[in-house]
Amino acid sequence: LIPIFLLLLKNERSPSSFSETSESLGIDNRHWARGEVLRSLNFWLYTPIMIFPGMFVTAVFFQQYHLSLKKGWAHIELVALFPVYTFTSVGSMFLFGWASDKFGSRKLLCWYQIPLALSLISFSYASNLREAAFAFLLMGLAQGGHITIFNAFWPETFGTKNIGSIKALIASIGVFGSALGPGISGLLIDYGFEFSGQMYTFGLITLAGCLLAFLGTSSIQKIGKM
């Protein structure tokens, strides 16, 4: 069945009633193909912040028992804080959806992961469950933004004509990050690096990713003004 599905999905189709009217152009007033996106430096400047949420958030949940053990918390008490992350993520989606409409996704892209960086650093220093709950809140805030902002950013930046193939590329990168996080963190634990210390480093890496995204956004804004 897979070869048949690939054949059917090879050319993305839009109903003729709106194919010409509902498409919006990306930067440089054109639709970008997936190959052009891959050759764009801006795309690679955004790649870290595409990977980091899946990578680091998955690592936190994957290493939850190790984290609770080293912090001296009961595992079940740490798990009881998961709804803080869940409800904050849902609320954050609505918040960032409104903000994207009002300010534009490009203006938010380089800032929305700062709560993730602060969350990871907060987890590193957390000495009690109240501080852990605050870290989960920050993490949920960033995760909701990640889901919402990028969905608006790609068509706004690269146009809508080839958005299906572009989003497929983005999804594969996200899955790669989710698989990478537990593997790297587990390997570091095996080599004697406690997860608490890792999270501090992960937070700094996330801030570096925000800086790269800022450079990419600045470049895109210059292209848009040409």
HELIX and SHEET records of a PDB file:
HELIX    1   1 ILE A    2  LEU A    8  1                                   7    
HELIX    2   2 ILE A   27  ASN A   29  5                                   3    
HELIX    3   3 ARG A   34  LEU A   38  1                                   5    
HELIX    4   4 LEU A   41  PHE A   52  1                                  12    
HELIX    5   5 PRO A   53  VAL A   57  3                                   5    
HELIX    6   6 THR A   58  PHE A   62  1                                   5    
HELIX    7   7 GLN A   64  LYS A   71  1                                   8    
HELIX    8   8 HIS A   75  VAL A   79  1                                   5    
HELIX    9   9 PHE A   82  PHE A  103  1                                  22    
HELIX   10  10 SER A  105  LEU A  109  1                                   5    
HELIX   11  11 ILE A  114  TYR A  125  1                                  12    
HELIX   12  12 LEU A  129  PHE A  158  1                                  30    
HELIX   13  13 ILE A  163  ASP A  190  1                                  28    
HELIX   14  14 PHE A  195  GLY A  224  1                                  30    
END                                                                             
